[in-house]
């Protein structure tokens, strides 16, 4: 029986040698680079997945991230960063990780086979929701069960896997194949497969933000400045786009309650907070269109 690609032995595995850690390090680095490169082959479906995610947010649906093991950690990291980066409300995000998110250094192992609680966890899934299901093998029972439950509810399933023809990709509405080479440490999919998964997940959420108008000329304009680091960043964003000095940008942010988009309109055009919010609402939050309406 032919092993799945994620379980096969890498042809350069013998380069991992405790007597020559520099050569070993070079082999591992090249393995990561090769894994990252395969994401280029999935750009079309990644873009399609990002549009589905954006539609879910527009319709007040929920993005459900589902995975087990190291794939679960990658998925959870992406989900947990969407609030601070793009102000996606927590109510629009759910993380379903087999065995639950670890609170210590120990990762739950057998939980990826336990699907009993999934029906309850996904019981509120609706048609406007999107499920982002991630599994290196593409055959993790927990992830497959979640995808099947989601589809019976009419939700869109984005499946991310590293083996062609795997059950998750077959079940997904939007399959994203990341055909990474075998791992330098055979079966250790936290490495190459995980690297490609992280890139794809970050691309999905970042492209979703672009589609929603949360990114303007490469800047995070849907940022809400609620700590010192983000406030400093927000002042720079407002000053740069509105072409004003930092003090003016800071004042506009204060008036806007820390919201970057209205602060930019206030600083650039002298409108009131109410006018800024009304203009953004009328333009579906697309800053470039709102700025053009002087």
Secondary structure by P-SEA (a helix, b strand, c coil): ccccccccccccccccccccaaaaaaaaaaaaaaaaaaccccaaaaaaaaaaaaaaaaacbbbbbbbcaaaaaaaaaaaaacccccccccccbbbbccccccccccccccccccccccccccccccccbbbbbbbcccccaaaaaaaaaaaaabbbbbbbbccccccccccccbbbbccccccccccccccaaaaaaaaaaaaaaaaaaaaacccccccccccccccaaaaaaaaaaaaaaacccaaaaaaaaaaaccccaaaaaaaaccccaaaaaaaaaaacccaaaaaacc
